Amino acid sequence: MHCTFKTFHVGAGDCITLLLQNDNKEIHILVDCGKFTTEVKDYICQKFCKRIDYLIVTHFDNDHINGIIAMLDAMPDLTIYHILYNCYQRTSEHLEQWDDKMIENVKRLYGRLPVVVDMLENKINAESSGTLADLILTNESWKNAWRREYITSETEPIELGENMGRLRFLSPNQEALNKLDKEYRKLFWQKLYKKKEADYKKEETIYEALMRIMLENEKVVEKHSVSATDLDEDAFLKYADESLNPLTDSNEASIAFVWEHDSHKILFCGDASPKVVSDKVKDVYADLPKPIVFDAIKVSHHGSAHSTSKEQLSVVDSEHYFVTGGAKVRPSFQALSRIVTAQLPQGVTNREIRFNRNNEVLKTLNNTETLKEKFHFTVVANCNEYELSC
């Protein structure tokens, strides 16, 4: 069995594929897509042959979802067998219509925002949709592929079949989903002037639209990087010791999971909480010595300062860390210093930080030869594939 893990440069966001091959059988997994680039399209068409077995949307932040929206809009003939996406998973079979007052309130607040107003007036279609939810719901095949139960840390592992391993879910926990639900009900009242007491037709689209509008107003402040001349060992270790701030509700609700086959494991952190991930790893791999050495780890939230913790790194480790996307201060010195200053586990002599979008933090770190030598790490640009055979 052969496994190819690949990340794509899609700007600030994530896009990851997992190609599993066993004899003449293949399983194609796509995890997020922040931007539908030519490279991504070519891979989906040529390597995946326009077939995705598992489309995993970790959460609804724009830098994880916009490319999926563009892909489905551009490729209505794309075959998708399973969609894992925690949107509004309704609990009722009885669905009410939106009344005129609710539609009027949406118009007043958002003007002619197509994703909301046109949907309510039944004018929206797959070609003009602005939400992933509506694109899925307007395609009967994709609608049937969408798993309606929430994916949580308590979801049973998915056996992929054909001796190609399984998907084991670590995040989110139910508390994170409950927080999002509470926020949605508050927005429902604030924006539609109606208490959320029923389920409505096509409410998945309204949920996604309102939550993404909420995210546009959220600002996460992170410290700017120090200059190269300030980065000595003491400063580097201080970064590792900085406390973590709470994550946004949407990041707390991010799906994180492990692909595993026999002794091989790849950790996909999405934008998930390091505590939730590490707690679940300790639970499901209770019999294994810690830290568990994964074949590869996709670093949470593009290496932001508050999404990788020392506690987490005492539970999981790897020779190969992938930092996807990012921006001015992502990846951060805080996350990178915690990774590379952690004690090397048995059998690991060097850690490799692979990235697909450069910033001043990475440039500075790559120029500090004394730190790389002392803490045994390398920084590698655009080495975006990792392969293993089982």
N, C-alpha and C positions, 0 to 999 in steps of 0.2 A: 504494500500500500504506500502511495506517495502523496505527500501533502505540500502544497505551495501556498504560502502566506504572502500577500502582497499589499502594500499601501500605495496610494496614489496622491500626487500633489494636486489638491483641489482648493488652493488658497488657505484660508484660516481653519477649514474644517477637516472632517474625517472622510475617508473612503477606503474600505478594506475588503479584499476578497480572500476567500479560502477555496482552493481548488483541490478536491480529494479524488484520487484515482486509484482504482484497484482492478487490475487486468483491463477489461474493456468497459468497465463501469466508472461513472464520474458523478460526483456531487458538487454543485456550484452554490457557494454561499456569498452573499453580498451584505456587508455590514455598513450602513450609513452611506451617504454621498452628499457632501456639501456643495459640490458643483459638478455638473455633467459635462466634463471635458471631452475632447476628442480622444484622449488616451483611454478614458473610462469607457466611452462608447465602443471604441475598437476592441477593447478587451471583452466587453459583454457580447459583442457580435461574433468575434473570432474565437476566443478561448471558451466562452460560455455558450456559444452557438445560440444566442438569444433565449437562453433558458436559465432561470434562477430557481434552484430548489428551495432555498431558504433566503428570504429577504428579511433582514433583521434591522429594525429601526430602533436605535437605543433610546431616543427621546426626541422631542419635537423642536429642539433648537434649530434655528435656520442653518447653521453651519454643519448640521448633520442631515438635514431633510430637504433642502432646496434642490440639490442635484437629483434626488429620487423623484421629486415632483417633475422636474424637467425631463428626466429619463422616461417616466411613464407617459408623459404628455407627448414625447417624440416617438415612442415605440409602443403603440397600442397593441401590436401583435406579440409583444414580449410574453413568453410563457413563465409564469410564476406558480409554484406549487404550494408554498407555505409563506405567509406573511406574519411576522411577529412584530406587533406595533401596539404599544399601550396608548390608546387614545381614549375615547369615551366608550367604555364597555358597559352597555346598558343592562339593567337588571329586570326590565319589564317587557312583556310581550305587547302590551297596549301602548301604542304611540299616538300622541296627540298632534294636531296640526298647529302651526304657528298662527297666532291670531293677528289681526290687522294692527293692533296697538304695538305689539312686539316688533313687527316689521317696521312700523313708523319710527319707533325708538332707535332701531339699528340705523335707519337712514339718517336720522337727525345726528347721531353720534359719529357715524363713519362715512356719511355722504354716499357716493356710489362705489363703495368698496366692493368689488365684484365677488370676492370670496364669501361675503356674508349676504349682501342684499340680493344679488342675482339668484343665489341658491334658494333664498326664502321665497322668491317669486317664480321659482322653477324655470329660470332662464339659463342656469349654469349647466355646462356640459363638460365632458372630459377634455375638450380642446381649450376651454377658457378657464378651467378650474385653477384656483390658487391654493388649494389645500390637498395634501396627500389623501386625507380621508375621502374627499369627494371623488378624486380620481379612482380610488379603489372601488368605491360604491357604485360608480357608473360603468364599471366593467364587470360583467357577471362572473367571469372566470376569476378575476382578482378578488372580487367580493367573497367568493366561495373559498378562496385560499387564505383569507384573513382569519386568523385564530381569534375568536371573540373573548376567550378568557384572558385575564391579565397574566402577563409573565411576571413572576415574583421570585424571590429567593427560595420560596417553598414549592415552586413548580417542579414537577417530576422531570428528570433528564429526558431528552429526546434522543432516542436511538436512531442513528442515521441509516443503519442497514448496510448490506454489502460489505460487512467487516470494515467500515470506515469510521468507527468511533461514535461518540455521542456529544451532545451539548448539555453542559451542566450549568444551571443558572445560580448566580450569586447575589444579584441585586436586580430590582429594588426590593426593600421590605414593604410590608403592608402599611407601616406608618408613613412612609414617603408618599405612597399613593393616596392615603387618606388626607394628607396635607394638600395635595394637588386638588383633590375633590372639594375640599373646603374652600380653597381659593377660587375654584370654578363657580361654586355656588354663590360666593360673594360677588364675583364679577357678573354673574347672571342677574343678581339683584341690582347691582349698581348700574349696569348698562341697559338692561331690559325692563327694569322697574317691576319685576315679577319674582315672587318667591319660587325657588326651584322645588316643585312638588310632584312633577310628572316627567316622563321621558317623551321626547318629541322626535318627529321624523327627521332624519338626516342630522341628528344632534351631534354626531361625530364631527361634522364639518364646523358647526358653531363652536364646539369645544376647542378644536384645534385652532380656529381663528382667534378666539378670545384669548387663549393661553399664549399664542404667539405674539399677539398685540401686547399682552402684559409683559412679555420678555423684552420687547423693544424698549420698554420704559425702565427696565432694570439695568443699573450700572454697577458693575463690580470693579472696585478700585484696587489695583495692585501696584506695588512699589516699582519704581523705575530701577533699571539695573545700575550697578556700579560700573565704573570704568575699569579697564584692564589693569591699570596701575594700582587699583585698590584691592584687587582680588589676590590676597595671599591666603595661606592655610588657615590663619585665625579667622579671617573674614568668611572664608568658605564654610568653616565649621559653625560659625554663628548663624549663617543662613540655614543650615540643617536643623539648628535648635529653635528656630522661630516657631511660635505657636500658629495653629491653623485657625482660620476663620470659618464660620459656617458656609456651606455651599448654597446656591440658589435651590429653590424647591424643584425646579425642573431637572437639575443635575442630580439631586438626591434621588430622583425617580428614574434615573438612567438604568437601562439594562446593562448588566455586566455578566459575563459567562466564560466558561472554559470549554474549549474543544479538547477532548481527550481520547486517546487510543492506546490501550495497554499502558506503558509507562510514560508515554509522550503526552505533553499538555501545553496548550497555548492559551494565555490569559488575555481576554478582551475586556478592558476596563471601562469602555465608553467614557462617560464623564462622571462615573459613580463615586460615591463616598468611600474613602479608604477604610474607614472603620467598618462599614457594612460588608465590604468585600473581604477584609481580613477576618472578621468574625465568622463569616460563612465558610471561608476556606478552612479555618480551624475546625469547624463543625463537620464538614463533609469529608475532610481528609484527616480526621482525628488520629488515625493510626500511623500517619507518615511523619517522619522527623521534620522539624522546622529549622530554617525556612525550606519550603518546597521549591526546588529549582525547576522552573518552567523552561521549555524549549525557547519560548519567546514571550515577551510581555508588551502589550500595547499600553503605553502610559496613559493614565486617566487625564482627561480634560486638557490635552495638549501640553501637559507638564506645568499646569498652573501651580501657584505657590501653596494652594490649600487642598489639593486633590491627591497628594502623595505624602504618606506619613512614615515616621520611623517605625511605628507599631506595625504598619502594613509590611514594611521591608524586613521585619523580623519573622514574617510568616511566609512571604513569597519573594523569590529572587530569580535572576536569570543572567545568562551571559549576553543576551540580546534584548535590548530595550528599544522599542520603536516609539518615537515622538512624532505624531502626525499633526500637520497643520500648525496652528499657533499664530502668534503676532509679536508685537514689540516686546512684551515681557512674558511670553509663553513660547517655549518652555522657560521656566524661571530658574534662577540660581537655587532657590529653596528646594524645589523638587529634585533638580539634578544633583545637588550636594547630598541630599538624603539618600539618593540611589547609590552614588559612587563611594560615599564614606561608610556605608554599611559594611560590616565585617564580611569578607568573602566566604561563602559557604564551601564546604568540602567539595573538591573536584572542580571548582571555578577559580581560574587564575587571573582572569581579566573580564571586565564588563565593556560591552560595546554599546554606545549610544548612537542609534541610527536616526536620522531626521530627514524630512523631505521639504522643509521650509526653514531657511536660515534666519537668524536674528543676531543682535549684538551679544546676547547672552552666550549663544553657541560659539560665535566667533571668538569671544573672550576666553571661554573655557578651552577651546581648541588650541589657543596660543599659550596656555599655561603648562609648559612641559613639566615643571616640577610637580604640579598637582597630578598630572596624568601618570607620572612615574610613581609617585608616592601611593596613590590610591588605585593604581592598576586599571585604568580605563582608557578607551579611545573614543573619539568623536568622528562619526562617519556620515558624509553627506550622500543622499540619493542612492543609497544601497537598500532598495525598497522591497526586495524579495528575500524570503527565507524558506528553504526547502528541507524536508526531512523524509526519510523512508523508514517504514515500520516493518 
